[in-house]
Amino acid sequence: MATLKTGLNQRGSLTTDSLGGPGPIAYNPAGLDTVNDRKKEIIDYIRLRLADGIVDVELDQDHYNLAITNALRRYRQKSSASVEESYAFLELLPETQEYILPQEVVQVRQIFRRGIGSVTGTTASQFEPFASGYLNTYMLVAGRVGGLTNYELFVQYQEQAMKMFGGHMNFTWNSVTKKLTIVRKIPETGRQYQRLTSLTANATPIGSTISIVTQNPWPVSAGNTIVISNCRVSGYNGSYVLQTANTITNTYTVTASSVLDSTTVTDHDLRSTQLSSPVTDEPAESVMLWLYNYKPDQMILNDTYAFPWIQDYAYALSKMILGEARSKFASLAGPQGGTQLNGTALIAEGKEEIQKLEDDIKAYVDGASPLTWVIG
């Protein structure tokens, strides 16, 4: 329950283990053209602009695919419109600081907690006097109505309390490894999270059987939901329904819902892997992440402003690829002096068009939001 599943599901939504299904990073693909349909449209655009059918264009399908892929990569690198603001819930595990987020996540901007102090609850050590004063003034005292000034002071008190008592979470974010490191350890909740002695699979495709062996007996049975989290081997993290449960040998099996990178999780990665179940365990704390994540390719290719840019950029790249091939020979032998090839001209035109398209990104023709005030 500590990690988010990597990758988009068949509906194009980013799923979270904590929600057990499509999470907050989602969109509705209904009514949008598929990625393959849009790519075919771009390929037809490139072929016809290069006069394919009138003259012989030597590009293959792989060349068109390369041009489209590189156009999308360049757009994601250059344009702020390639990302979207989103929120996701993360279940924090006791004594665990590092969490691996999906590859689609670009930046973690902030972590929000449910309470304003180091812990939430109603015991004496968790008493928060400012909230109690607000409750007394506005709700418990009949006939007394506070003003906006009192409310503003209360909000400022809350902000100060968060600064003093751990309401804000410091963290570091690695955009390459997608590792979120929280600079504090959440205390135990009194529930025991299982540690594993073995995590293997009989194969790597979806539908393979994953075998789990725990260090201690675990009071779960077939049909219960379990969660594998913080495993560094791709494909294992996720929510599963137990197929078999042998509490004598501490052996449990589930069916893989994602493609596995390996059939065996090594001891090094096994030490960070944790096993939990809503039946026996509960997270130490649930927090909300303020994220920026990449938009799915389908959404970008259906964007009214982004699609023409990607189409023209792929065309310019294809023109340069064709120019590289034709520039190997200045001419082809034939009657009346042969045929002159235009490889050098194609390369020059492609470079010029790419420069113009990248200038268009700076002018926000793709619908991206312009920069606001920059101080410093």
N, C-alpha and C positions, 0 to 999 in steps of 0.2 A: 504493500500500500504506500510505500515511500516513493516509488518512481512512477513516472508517466510512461506509457507505452510508446515506443519509437515507431514512427511511420503513420500513414493515413490508412483508415480502414476502407472497405469497399464503397462506402458512402462518401468518401473524401473528408471524413472527420478525424480529428486527432483525439484519441481516447485516453482516459485516465483510469488507472486502477482504482482510485479512491471512489470513483463514481460508478464503476462497473459497466461502463458503456460509453456512448458518445459524450465527450466532455464539452467544456465551454468553448474550446477552440474548434469551431465547426462552421459549416456553411451548407446551404441548401443547393445541391447541384441540379435540381429539377429545372428544366427549361433551358439549361446551358448546353452548348455544343460540347461533345466529348473532345478530349485532347487529340485523339487520332483524327477526328474530322477537321479540327482546326489546323493540324499539321499538314494534312492533305491539301487544304486550301492554300497554305503557305507554299507548299511544293509546286502546286499548279501556278501560283503567282510568279514564282521564280522561273519556272520553265518557259512560260509564255513571254515574260519580259526578256528572257535571253533568246527569244525567237526559236524555241524548240519546235520542230515540225517544219519550219522553213529551212533552217540550217541544222546541222548535226551538233547537239550539245553533249559533250563527253562526260557529264556528271552522272554518277550513279546514285542509288538510293542512300547509300552511306554518307555521301557528300552532303546531300540535302539534310539528312538527320543531324550531321555534325554542325551545319550552319545554324539550324534551329536551336539545337542544344546550347551552342555558344552564345547565340543571341539572348536566350533566356538567362544564362549565367551573367552575361554582361549587364542585362537589365536589373537583375537582383543586386549586382554590385554597385550600380550607379544610381538607381532610383529609390527614393523613399516610399514610392507607391507600391513597391514589391513586398512590403511588410505591412502587418496590421496589428493594432493594439488589441490585446486580449487578456483574459484572466483564467487562471486554473487553480484548482484546489490541490494541495499537497499534504499528505498525511505524514507527519514527522514521527520517526521511530525513536524510542528511548536510546540515549547514549550514541546517537548516530548523527554525524555532521555532513557527510557527503551524499549527494543525490545526483543521479544521472537523468537529465531531461532529454526529450526527443530532439532529433537532428533539426526539426523545423523551427525550434526556438532560437531566435537570434540574440535576444537580450532579456535579462531579468532586471527590471527597473526597481522593484520594491517588493518587500514581503509584509503583508498585513496580518496582524494577530487579532484574535477575537477580543482579548482583554487589553487593558492599558498597563498592566503590571507584568512582573516576571512570570506569574502563573494566574490562572483563572479559577474562581471558586468562591465559597462563602465562609471558609474557616477564618479564625481570628488572624492568622498570619497573612491572609490574603485580603484583609479588609482595606477598602479604598475609601478614605474619608470624603473626598470631593464628590464622588458619585452619591454617597449617602446624604451629603448636605443638599445636593440638587434634588434628590428624591424627596427629602423632607420639605424643602421650600415649595416645590411645584405640585406635588402629588398628595402628600400626607396631611398637610395643613389646610383645613377647609377654609375657603374664603380668601386665601392669600394668593395673589398672582404676581409673579416676578416680571421684571422688565427685560428688554433686550440687552441692557448693560449687564445684568446679572448672568444672563445666558452666555454672553461673550466672555465674561470673567470665568465662568465655569469651563468653557471650552479651552481657554488658555491654561487653566489649572490642569485639565486633562493632558494637554500637550506637555506641560512641564513634568507631570507625573510619569508620562511615558518616557521622557528623557532620563528621569532619575531612577526608575524602577524596571527598566528592561522592556518597555513597550515597543521599542524599535529593534529590529533584528539586523545586525551587521552581517554581511555575506560577501563572498567573492564569486565571480562568475567567469568561467573559462569558455569562450565562444567557440573554441576548436574542439575540445573534448566534451563540451556540453555538461560540464560538472559544476553543480552548485554546492558551494561549501559554506555552511552556516557557522558563524564564529561564536558558537556556544553549543553546549550539549543539553538536550532536553532530559530531565530526570525520568527515572523509571515510574511507571504507573501502577506497579504492583502486579501486573500481568507478565507472564513469562513468554517471550518470543523464542521460537524454536531455532536452534542452530543445527546445521546439516553436517553429516559425515560423508555423504555421497549424493551427487546429482548427475544423473546420466540419462541418455536417451538411446533408443534402439536404432534411430535414424534421424535425419535432419529435416525432412519435409514436414509441412503441416499435416497433422493427424498422427504423427509419431507418438510413441508411448514414452513419457518421461517418468523415470523412477527416482523417488526421493527416499533417503534414509536419514532419520533424525537421531540426534544424540540421546534424547530422552523420550519416553512414551508421550504420546500426544492424543488427548481425548477427542478425536474426530472420527467420523465414519463416512462410508461411501455416500455420495450425494451432497456432502457439505462443501461449501466454498472455501478455498484457500488462496493465498496470495504469495507469490514469490517476488521478492523485491531486492534491489541493490546488487543484483548479479551482473557482473561486468561482461558476461558472454551474451551477445545479442540473441534475442528470441525467447529467453527463459522468463524474463520478467513479465508478470501478468496475473490475472485472476482466473482461477480454474475451478472446475467441479471435480471432486475426487471420484475416480473410477473404482479403486480398491483401497482398503485401509487395513493393514495388519499391525495391530497395536502390540503384538508379541515381539515381532522382529523390528518394529518401528519403520516399516516399509510402506510407502504410499505411491500410487501411480495416478497420473493425469494424462490428458491428451494435448499435445502441442497445438496451439492456436496460431503460431507464427513459425516462419522458417528459422531453424536453429543454426548458429554459426559453427557449433561443434557438438559432438555426441557426448562429450565429457567436460565437466567443469573442474578445472584443476584446483589443488588445495589453496593456491594463492587467491583465486577468485572466490573460492567457497567460503573463505573466512569473512568476506564482506556480505555474503548472501544471507538474507533473513527470510524466515517463513512465518506466516501468521494466518489467522482465520477469524472472521467475524464471530464465529461460534465460541472461541476461547480467548481471543485477544482484542484489544482496542488500541488505537494509536495514542501516542503521548499527547499530541496536539495537532489540530488541523489548522493550516494557514492558507492564505490566498496569495498567489503570485501575480504580480502585475508584469505582463510579458509583452514582447514584440516577437511575432513569429512570421515566417514566410507565408505568403499567400500560395495556395495550391496552383499548379500550372494551369489547371482548367479555369480557374478564376481569372488569372492574368490574360490567358488567351481569349477570353470572352470579354475583356475590358475594352470599352469603346475607344479609349485613348491609348492604351498600351499596345493593343494588337497591331495597329499600323506601324508602330515603331519597330516591334519585333519582326514584322514581315519585311520591312525595308532593310533592317540590319542583317537578317538572314540572306536577303538578296545580295547585299553588298559583299558579304563573306563568300557567297557562292561565286560571285563574279571574280573575286580574287583567287579562289581555288581554281577556277577555269583558266584564269590568266596565268597562274603558275604552270599549268600543264602546257598551255599554248606557247609560253615564252621559252620552252626548251628548244623549240625550233623556230627560226625566223621566218621560214617559208617551207612550203611543200613543193617538191618537184612536179612539174606538169608541163603541158603544152603552153606556148607563148609566155614562158617565164615562170610558170607555176602559180601558187597561191600564197599571198602574204597573210600571216597570222597576226592577230591583234592582242597577243598575250600581255605585252607591256602596257598597252592602253587600258586593258581591263583591270590590271593591278592598280594603276594610277587612279582610275575612276572609282574603284572600290574603296581605296584609302580616303579619297575626297568625300565620298558619301558617308563613310563611317565617322569621319571627323564632324560632318554636319549633323549627323544623328546624335552624337555625344554632346554637341552644343545644344541641340534641341532638349536633351535631358536637363541641362543647366537652366534652360528657359521654361522648364516644367510643362512642356507640351503634352506630357503623358498624364497630366492631372495630379501630379504629386503636389504636396503642400510646400509652399515657399518657406525659406528660412525666416525665423523671427529675429528679434534683437539678439545679437551676439556680443557679450561683454567680456573683455579680456583680450 
